[in-house]
Amino acid sequence: MPSTAAWHKSGPAETPDCLIVTGMPGAGKSTATRLVAERLPRSARLDGDFVSRLIVSGRVGALGEPADEAARQVELCNRNLCTLANNFSDAGFTPVIDWVIPDRKQLDFFVSLLPARQVLFVVLAPGIEVCRYRNTIRDPQERFDFDGYEGLDADMKRELGDAGWWFDTSALTPEETADRVIREARHRALVN
């Protein structure tokens, strides 16, 4: 197991940082967050897709209709992710959140719900073609049918271009990505 992250605090009086990893579908969020969480001595991986699917009846996806209900359910998922992150952090576990955060408004919402945490924000940015390719080689049950890459990429760059660490992982293995996140996030990904 690689060395513990410089940003991971494990003393009894210290509150662990909260790591949020985002990016477009196929960017490698799920794999990277799993590997990062496995490398930390005390961590919890919080998957936004999983949390949103806890709604069994009446669920509307983030891009679904009606749009106002989709937005309400995204906000509910965001609140639930932050509540879980706070609970795990209070118990001494580093929360590692995997979720698409497309704009500054949602990022600011997360930060406002994590007031006692130092939030580290990593945008995995391997490029549109890499994301498309990675999505095609996923397990069929994990594929995400998405044709809005250009729009999402432009929106994220416009809205989040100055936030956190934009990390081009196109030439890295998942293990290399996780190792660099552990080594460098504290210096590159801090949200102000």
N, C-alpha and C positions, 0 to 999 in steps of 0.2 A: 504494500500500500504506500503511495507517495506521501510525502510529508504533509502535515496539516496546513491548511491555508493560513496565511498570515492574518487574514481578516476574521478567521473563526476564533471566537473568544470562548473559553471553556471554564474560566474561573467561577467560583460560586457567586460572586457579587457582580459578575459581568453579564450583560444581556447580549446574546448572539446577534450578529448582523442578520439582515434578511436579504437574500439574493433572489432577484427576479430575473429570469431569462425569457426573452421574447424573440420574435422573429416571424417571418412568413411561414405558412405551411410548408414543411419539408426542409426548413432551415437546420433542423437537428436539435430542437429544444428538448424533446422527450429523452433522447439518448444522452445528450450532454447533461441534463439535470440529474438523470439517474446515476451517471458516472460520477458527477461531482458529489452528490449525496452519499454515494458508496465510499468515497475517499475521505469523508469527514468522520470524526469519531462519534459525533452525536448530531444527527440531522433528520429532517423530515422532508420528503419530496411531495409537493402539493401540486397536483395536476389539475389545471383549470377545466380541461375537457371532462375529466372524471367528475369533478364537483358539479359542473353544469348538467351532467347527465343524471345526477341524483334526482332531478325532477323527472318523474316517470310519466305522469299524465298531465298534459297541457304544456309540455316543453316546446319552446320556440327557439331555434338556433340563433346565433348572433346575427346572421344575415337573413333570417326568416321574416315571415309576415304573420301578423301585423308588426310593423317596425317598432311601434311604441311598446308592445309586449316584449319583443326581442331585446330592446334597450333596457327594459325593466329587469329582465332575467339576467342580462349581462351584469347589471349593477348588483343584483342579488349574488351572483357568482363571485364578483369582486369583493363584496362584503364578507362572504363566507371564506374566501381564500385568506383575507386579512385577519379574520377572527381566528382561523386555524393557525396562521403564522404567529399571531400574538400568543396564543395558548402554547404552542410548541416552544417558542422562544422563551416564554416565562418559565417553562420547565427545563430550560437549558439545551434545547435542540435548535440547530440552525435551520430555519425554514428556507427551502429552495423551491421557488415558485416557477412553474412552467405554464405560460399562458400568453396568448396574443394580446398585447397592449398596443393598440394602433395609434394612439394620440396622446398628447400632453395632458389633456383633461383627465383621461383614465389613469395615467401615471400619477398625476397630482392627487387623485382620489386615493390611490393606494398609499402614497406617502402620508396623506392626512389620517389614514386609518392605522398607520404603523408609527405613531408619534414617538415611542420610546426606542425605536430601532434605527440603526444606521442602514439605509436602504442602498443596496448595490444593484445597478440596473445594467444588464448586458443584452444588447441586441445582436443576435447571431445574424450576420449579413453575408452569406456566401454568394449572393446574386440570384436573380430570377431563374436562370437556366439550371443552376445547380439545385435550387429548391424544387423545380418541376421534376428533374431527373430523380432526386431522392424520394419524392412522393411516389414515383412509379415503381420503385424497387422495394417499397414497404410491403409488409404483410397486407394482403387485400383488406382485412378487417380494420386496418389502421390508416388506410388511404383516405385522403380528404379531397373530394371533388371540388376543385376551386379553379376558376378561370379569371380571377381578378388580381393576378400578381402585379401587373403594371400599376394599376391604381393604388393598391395597398402599399407597394414599394414607394411610390411618389408621396402618398399621404404620410407614411411613417417618416420618410426623410424630411419632409416639410415640418411635420409636427414634433418629431423627436430627434432631429438631427443634432441638437446640442446636448442631448440628455444621455448620461451614462457612457458606456463603452460600445461603440459600433465595431464589432469584431468579425472580420472577414475570415471565415473558416473554410473557404472553398478548397484549399489545398491541404487541409488538416484531417487526420483521422478523428473519430469521436474521442479516443483516448487523449490525443494531443490537445484537442479542444478543451476537454475537462481539466487537464493538467495546467493549461495556461489560465483558465478561469480561476483555478485555485491559487495560482501564483500571482496573478496580476489584477484580479478584480478590485481589490481594496484600493489600488492606486489609479485605476482607470475608470471604474464604474460607479463611483460615489455620486449619489443624486443630491444636488443642492436645493 
